[in-house]
Amino acid sequence: MSQEKTRYSDTELQEFKELIQRKLHEANEDYELLRSSLSNSDNHGTDDTGRTFNMMEDGSQTLSREEVAQLSARQEKFVQNLQHALTRIENKTYGICRVTGKLIPKERLMLVPHATMSIEAKNIQKD
């Protein structure tokens, strides 16, 4: 008689922790790049570009800044989700679906390490 696992082993949690820490490092680097591009700290020497060129670029620059701001906000949320996943690992609750209470398949967590719901639970939400 086989008993269903209720949580991932400490070894498995350590594997997830290492994966998440790598992703978190990359995500923080990307977030910092986005933030620095918003602050114009790297203007590539275009401050003295002619006024006519600057006026034509104003519209596209505004749109671009809005897109970068949205990307930055999404990246910040991703970083927070990864940090929350690390907390769940420390609490040994990582990988447990918050809707069904069952373990989220390891394959899903390897692709989306900050997932808090199984595909089954996501499908239930859609209905």
C-alpha positions in Angstrom: 0.0 0.0 0.0 1.7 3.2 -1.2 1.1 6.4 0.7 0.9 9.7 -1.3 3.7 12.2 -0.6 2.6 15.2 1.3 5.7 17.3 0.8 9.0 17.3 -1.0 12.1 15.8 0.8 14.8 18.1 2.2 17.1 17.0 -0.7 14.4 17.9 -3.2 13.8 21.2 -1.4 17.5 22.0 -1.6 17.5 21.3 -5.4 14.6 23.8 -5.8 16.3 26.3 -3.5 19.4 26.3 -5.7 17.3 26.6 -8.9 15.4 29.5 -7.4 18.5 31.3 -6.1 20.0 31.1 -9.6 16.7 32.5 -11.1 16.6 35.1 -8.4 20.1 36.3 -9.2 19.3 36.6 -12.9 16.0 38.3 -12.2 17.6 40.9 -9.9 20.2 41.7 -12.6 17.4 42.1 -15.2 15.4 44.3 -12.8 18.4 46.5 -12.1 19.0 47.0 -15.8 15.4 48.0 -16.4 15.5 50.4 -13.4 18.7 52.0 -14.6 17.3 52.5 -18.1 14.3 54.3 -16.6 16.6 56.6 -14.6 18.5 57.5 -17.8 21.7 56.9 -16.0 23.1 55.6 -19.3 22.2 58.0 -22.1 24.9 56.9 -24.6 25.9 60.4 -25.2 22.7 61.6 -26.9 22.2 64.7 -24.7 23.6 67.0 -27.3 21.5 65.5 -30.2 19.8 68.2 -32.3 16.4 69.6 -31.1 14.5 68.4 -34.2 15.6 64.8 -33.7 14.7 65.0 -30.0 11.2 66.3 -30.8 10.6 63.4 -33.2 11.8 61.0 -30.6 9.7 62.3 -27.7 6.6 60.3 -28.6 8.4 57.0 -29.1 10.6 57.7 -26.1 7.5 58.1 -23.9 6.0 54.9 -25.2 9.3 53.1 -24.7 9.6 54.4 -21.1 6.1 53.2 -20.4 6.9 49.8 -21.7 10.1 49.6 -19.7 8.2 50.7 -16.6 5.7 47.9 -17.1 8.5 45.4 -17.6 10.2 46.7 -14.5 7.0 46.3 -12.5 6.5 42.7 -13.8 10.2 41.9 -13.0 9.8 43.3 -9.5 6.8 41.1 -8.9 8.7 38.1 -10.3 11.6 38.7 -7.9 9.1 39.0 -5.0 7.4 35.7 -6.0 10.8 33.9 -6.1 11.6 35.3 -2.6 8.3 34.0 -1.4 9.1 30.6 -2.9 12.4 30.6 -0.8 10.4 31.3 2.3 8.1 28.4 1.5 11.1 26.2 1.1 12.4 27.3 4.6 8.9 26.5 6.0 8.9 23.2 4.1 5.6 24.1 2.5 7.1 24.6 -1.0 5.4 22.7 -3.8 2.1 22.2 -2.1 -0.8 23.6 -4.1 -2.7 26.3 -2.1 -6.0 25.2 -3.6 -5.9 21.4 -3.6 -3.3 20.8 -0.9 -1.6 18.2 -3.2 2.0 18.3 -4.3 2.6 20.3 -7.5 4.4 18.1 -10.0 8.2 18.5 -9.9 8.2 19.1 -13.7 5.9 22.2 -13.2 8.1 23.5 -10.4 11.2 23.2 -12.5 9.6 25.3 -15.2 7.7 27.7 -12.9 9.6 27.5 -9.6 7.4 30.2 -7.9 4.1 28.3 -8.7 1.7 28.0 -5.9 -1.0 26.1 -7.7 -1.1 22.9 -9.7 -2.4 22.9 -13.3 -5.5 21.1 -11.9 -6.2 24.1 -9.6 -5.5 26.6 -12.4 -8.1 24.8 -14.6 -10.6 24.8 -11.7 -10.2 28.6 -11.4 -10.9 29.1 -15.1 -14.2 27.3 -15.0 
